[in-house]
Amino acid sequence: MNVYKFIFGLLLVSLVAACNGSKPITQMPEEAIPVQASILTKGAYSSVESDSNMLILDQTKFQELWRSMHSMQMPIPELPIVDFEKQAVVASFLGMKNSGGYAVNFVDARTHKDVLYILMTSTSPGAGCFTTNAITYPFVMAVVEKGSFTDYQFLMTQEVIDCDR
């Protein structure tokens, strides 16, 4: 009987701790202020195999990422010009997908209380969609105006394309 009380107590403590933890942010605060932004590049074929989001604040990191994401292309495309005194680059990679029909899109960037919120949308093909049988690595990069933010948060919404209509 004491074992059951111990397990119940452990579960109760775990549940309370989980409820008191920080919740993932799923939307921008209503008070967030728009940041000037534009898409730099996007596509279905990068060399980044893992799902990741990045904020790049300097030229050196940008060059490293650019070379890495285009490592399977010859020649490597010319590096876009970004003024890192005034701008930053946000990048989102979906990682390896087993077919076409996947994409990631830059939607919006806003700031609130020194936090830069970057909204992205991930799309995937529904069950009735015809897609290429090629392995893809969807990505998007955008340039955002540098501000006084000291932290950042990527917000990803997901959309499944319904091809049965």
C-alpha positions in Angstrom: 0.0 0.0 0.0 2.9 2.4 0.8 4.3 1.8 -2.7 1.0 3.0 -4.2 1.0 6.1 -2.0 4.6 6.9 -3.1 3.8 6.4 -6.8 0.7 8.5 -6.5 2.6 11.3 -4.7 5.4 11.2 -7.3 2.8 11.5 -10.1 1.1 14.4 -8.3 4.3 16.3 -7.8 5.2 15.7 -11.5 1.8 16.9 -12.6 2.0 20.1 -10.5 5.5 20.8 -11.7 4.5 20.3 -15.3 1.5 22.7 -14.9 3.7 25.4 -13.3 6.3 25.2 -16.1 6.5 27.7 -18.9 4.1 27.2 -21.7 5.2 27.3 -25.3 4.3 30.5 -27.1 1.8 29.8 -29.9 1.0 33.3 -31.0 2.5 36.8 -30.9 1.4 39.2 -28.2 -1.3 41.6 -29.5 0.9 44.6 -28.6 3.8 43.4 -30.8 5.1 46.0 -33.2 5.8 45.1 -36.9 9.4 44.8 -38.0 10.4 45.6 -41.6 11.3 42.3 -43.2 11.6 40.7 -46.6 12.2 37.2 -48.0 15.9 36.6 -49.0 15.6 33.2 -50.5 13.5 30.0 -50.2 13.4 26.6 -51.8 13.0 22.9 -51.5 16.6 21.8 -51.7 19.2 22.8 -49.1 21.8 20.6 -47.4 20.4 21.2 -43.9 19.1 17.8 -42.8 17.7 18.7 -39.5 14.6 20.7 -38.5 16.0 24.0 -37.2 15.3 27.8 -36.8 18.1 30.3 -36.6 18.7 34.0 -36.1 22.0 35.2 -37.7 23.4 38.4 -36.5 26.8 38.6 -38.3 28.4 38.2 -41.7 30.7 35.3 -40.6 27.8 33.1 -39.4 25.8 34.0 -42.5 28.6 32.9 -44.8 29.1 29.7 -42.9 25.4 28.9 -43.0 25.2 29.8 -46.8 28.1 27.5 -47.6 26.7 24.7 -45.5 23.1 24.9 -46.9 24.4 24.9 -50.5 27.2 22.3 -50.0 25.6 19.9 -52.5 25.4 22.6 -55.3 28.1 23.5 -57.7 28.7 26.3 -58.0 27.5 27.6 -54.7 25.1 30.6 -55.4 26.4 34.0 -54.8 26.0 35.2 -51.2 23.3 37.9 -50.9 24.3 41.2 -49.5 23.0 41.9 -46.0 23.9 45.0 -43.9 24.4 43.4 -40.5 24.7 46.8 -38.9 21.0 47.3 -39.6 19.7 43.9 -40.4 19.6 40.3 -39.2 18.7 37.1 -41.1 16.1 34.6 -39.9 16.2 31.1 -41.3 13.9 28.1 -41.0 14.7 24.6 -42.2 12.2 21.7 -42.2 15.0 19.1 -42.5 14.8 16.1 -44.8 11.4 15.2 -46.2 10.7 12.0 -48.2 8.7 13.7 -51.0 7.9 17.0 -52.5 4.9 19.1 -51.4 6.5 20.4 -48.2 7.4 24.1 -47.7 8.2 26.6 -45.0 7.1 30.3 -45.4 8.1 33.4 -43.6 4.9 35.2 -42.5 5.7 38.1 -40.2 8.2 39.5 -37.7 7.3 41.7 -34.7 8.9 42.9 -31.5 7.5 43.2 -28.0 9.4 43.8 -24.7 12.8 43.2 -26.3 11.7 39.9 -27.9 11.7 39.4 -31.7 8.8 37.1 -32.7 9.2 35.4 -36.1 6.1 33.7 -37.5 6.6 30.9 -40.0 4.2 28.5 -41.6 5.0 24.9 -42.5 2.9 23.3 -45.2 2.7 19.6 -45.9 0.8 17.6 -48.6 -2.4 15.9 -47.6 -3.2 12.2 -48.2 -4.7 12.9 -51.7 -1.8 15.0 -53.0 0.4 13.9 -55.9 4.0 14.8 -55.1 7.4 14.2 -56.5 9.2 11.1 -55.1 12.4 13.2 -54.5 13.9 13.8 -51.1 13.5 17.5 -50.3 14.9 19.9 -47.7 12.6 22.9 -47.6 13.9 26.2 -46.2 13.3 29.9 -46.1 15.5 32.9 -45.2 14.3 36.4 -44.5 16.1 39.7 -43.7 14.6 41.6 -40.7 15.4 45.0 -39.4 17.7 44.9 -36.4 16.2 46.5 -33.3 16.7 46.5 -29.6 15.6 42.9 -29.1 17.7 40.8 -26.8 15.8 37.5 -27.3 13.9 35.8 -30.1 11.1 33.3 -30.5 10.1 31.3 -33.6 6.4 30.6 -33.9 5.5 27.9 -36.4 2.0 27.2 -37.6 1.3 24.1 -39.6 -1.0 23.6 -42.6 -1.9 20.5 -44.4 -2.8 21.0 -48.1 -6.1 19.3 -48.9 -5.8 18.0 -52.5 -9.0 16.0 -52.4 -11.2 18.9 -53.3 
